[in-house]
Amino acid sequence: MASISLSMALTSCKSGISMRNSQFRLLGRNNFPKFQLCFLNQSCSQNIHGNIISLDSKSWVPRSVSSSTLGPTMEEVKEEPSYRFLSENGGVVKVLVLDHNGNYTVRIEVSNLSKDVTGEGLVLEWGMHRSDSSQLRGPDGAGTVKVPFMRNSLGEHAAELEFQSSQPPFFLSFVVLTSTGSEIKSHRGTSFCVPIGIGSGKPMPLGFSLSNDGKANFSLFSRNAESVILCLFENGNEEPDLEIELDPYLNRTGDLWHVCLDVVNKYSKYGYRCKGPLDWKKGGRFHMRYVLLDPYSKTIENFIPDKGEKVSFSKCLASLASEKKSFDWGGIQNPNLPMEKLVVYRLNVGLVAKNRSFIGVIQKIPHFKQLGVTAILLEPIFPFDETKGPYHPYHFFSPMKKFGSIDSLKEMVKAMHKDGIEVFLEFSLSGTSEGDDTAPQPINFRGIDNSSYYMNGGVSILNCNNPVVQTLILDCLRYWVVEFHIDGFSFVNSSLLLKASNGIDTLSRPAFIESIAFDPVLSKTKIISDTSSPAELCAQDIEFPHWKRWSEMNSKFYTDTRNFLRGEGLLSNFATRLCGSGDKFSSRGPAFSFNYITRNFGLTLVDLVSFSNASELSWNCGEEGATDNAAVLETRLRQIRNFLFILFISVGIPVLNMGDECGYSTSGSIAYNDRKQLNWSSIKTPYGKQITQFIAYLSALRSRKDDIFQRREFLKLENIIWGGSDGFHSEPNWLDRSCKFLSVVIKPENSELESYSDSDSTSASNGGRVFICFNSGVNTVTAVLPEGSTWVRLVDTALPFPGFFVSGNESVVQVAGMSTYEIKPHSCVLFEAKGRTE
């Protein structure tokens, strides 16, 4: 496959000042030498007389015409492409290309011939080609065509050719034959060559775009490429059918390479070849054999992996299909929920839905609503190499095709919004599918401009603080907000977003983070930092810059809650998590803390209480793995209830992980890739029923007691009273690891009257105090209920189902103030004040 270089240096023939030489160049197995090309803008006082060749795919017939049948002169056509060539014998060849609504007229004039050329009997021998100049053909697919010149009124030899709209883009190549049979070529000794249906293009917008008149513009960033070739493919073909090499004089503005094609109807996909220095020390990873995916493309074709020893040099191509007209959102707006009202459910589209699609997720909306979920967080849905997983994407502007079409994703978002559920996307910028220097897989960024897109060291970590990458990702995020109505984004392994280009130094004020925080579109969405790494199976606790816009997945909540419930944590750490993690969010507020117990890698909730793993801070409750031991099973069930209870009554945003409500297990594996399709039939088991109902109850409790549990501001210290195993006579032993019991009374700030309705236990006033006890030890603790109120027990995780939490159909258990209540081992209890007794 050969490739064509389009290079034009403009000349101002009005002023007589010639700029740089222009060239068209064919590279490959048939070298096509360079020749000089200049724009023509000279006076021509009379019409040109000559021949018109009417080009038809079946037949063509040259016909003589008078000047009245010709179009405007070159002087009259100011905006049409016109070229001036110098011939090897000192003559001038002028070419004018006229576009008549997609049909083209090419007017060729020859003048200033040398004295040894008589001028009589001149013949134009021409052919057209796309990828290989050695394969010149005429309109019938045969070889070159010969057409005689005729003199016009100025004494110049002129001819015209006409081409139908279905034929461009192509290159017209020709020579002039004298009466003696000798050839007149360019001053470089090459054939004359003119692009038909190909223009210089515009640098913006990046990617593929169609203008109002149907012309296709292509624009690509590459700072370090020496040349860029646009490759166009017809449907079903694995090799390019047209390759146009862009030249820096015509097709480059700054670091943007661009070209315009009048017609692309016959092609279905495109990509780029980029040539540049292979200097590994400076980050150069160019490889001309690979056809690379446009990072800004909105629709892409299927991924083609390597098969054994057969390397795929076109891993993925961009589609030339025009974007569909605007989607009908039916007037449904984004819910735009306050942060403190969120209950988040993290899910994987391919694992949560039976048919692994966006439409399948829509079918789960009733389940989400039953749980009280107000937002779903989708694990990365961007195209990825399935051998590496979704946290190694290779494209960011479109969803993975296996999950469904673009419209099906929009239908899912629309359905969620209709039911008041927001949609967040996870973004992974810490490693793409292209691999590293030890196992490279060029798809786009690596071959287009590795040193600009990636951090140093031959890794596939996007250099987000490079202005070019920053612009790409910001454009992408805005596209998802505007085009798909996405409500927020969570950035996985976000600690890398703080790194400089060397991947080592940490920036005090990373431009990427700050740009998102103050972007006029993105700053209105939910922006979440998640320092966990699915690849490394860990999370970092760092000080993340936030500008009071960024939220965070709270890894300290995860750590301290697990430690407390397995009996190894400090009461002080656990109490800090219950109250909104003021050590991390004091300058923002607790609504910026996204609390979680489990995540999409590591142990699931059932496995967390079934396997002991030091790195996971887990405890098996007495036996490892599956067991029939009733005591062990009872403790595990209590621990599951405890984890969920603490998650929902802690100040901050609870984040549930897919399948935890129905006993999803990976048999103790912590690897992300070991997760399987979720079995929804387990939701109907006794375990699934009680845990689902419990989560639904806790969500309702948070909403009913929003002045305590759903807070934008921290609770006031005077409204919190802490107690230990000896009640409220003294402060708990905050730093004593042997202390396993903690109690707290929380008083609402906006209520003078405490009450609880006997007639409807689910509609209590927001004004009631709450008394909560946590016992992570192996011994029963006798707690004394605070005086001054009658207390209603709402939750006791040690009791059997259905009595361990209060639903609307069950009797209310009341306990008078100063009474005692036994807090069983590994259990949590919640009371609410009914009214004053004093």
BELLINQUI-V772405 format. One record per helix or strand of 2 or more residues. SS is the DSSP state (H for helix, E for strand). FROM is the first residue (numbers start at 1). TO is the last residue. If there is no record, write none. Layout:
ss=SS from=FROM to=TO
ss=SS from=FROM to=TO
This chain:
ss=E from=3 to=6
ss=E from=11 to=12
ss=E from=17 to=18
ss=E from=24 to=27
ss=E from=38 to=39
ss=E from=50 to=54
ss=E from=61 to=65
ss=H from=67 to=69
ss=E from=82 to=87
ss=E from=92 to=100
ss=E from=103 to=111
ss=E from=123 to=129
ss=E from=145 to=148
ss=E from=150 to=151
ss=E from=157 to=163
ss=E from=170 to=177
ss=E from=183 to=184
ss=E from=192 to=196
ss=E from=198 to=199
ss=E from=207 to=210
ss=E from=216 to=221
ss=E from=225 to=233
ss=E from=242 to=246
ss=E from=252 to=253
ss=E from=256 to=261
ss=E from=269 to=276
ss=H from=280 to=282
ss=E from=318 to=319
ss=H from=339 to=341
ss=E from=343 to=347
ss=H from=349 to=352
ss=H from=358 to=362
ss=H from=365 to=371
ss=E from=375 to=378
ss=H from=401 to=403
ss=H from=406 to=418
ss=E from=422 to=428
ss=H from=445 to=453
ss=H from=467 to=484
ss=E from=488 to=492
ss=H from=494 to=498
ss=H from=511 to=518
ss=H from=522 to=524
ss=E from=526 to=530
ss=E from=532 to=533
ss=E from=538 to=539
ss=E from=550 to=554
ss=H from=555 to=565
ss=H from=571 to=578
ss=H from=582 to=585
ss=H from=590 to=592
ss=E from=593 to=596
ss=H from=605 to=608
ss=H from=614 to=616
ss=H from=630 to=649
ss=E from=653 to=657
ss=H from=660 to=662
ss=H from=672 to=674
ss=H from=680 to=684
ss=H from=686 to=704
ss=H from=706 to=709
ss=H from=717 to=719
ss=E from=720 to=724
ss=E from=741 to=746
ss=E from=770 to=775
ss=E from=781 to=784
ss=E from=789 to=796
ss=E from=813 to=816
ss=E from=820 to=823
ss=E from=827 to=836
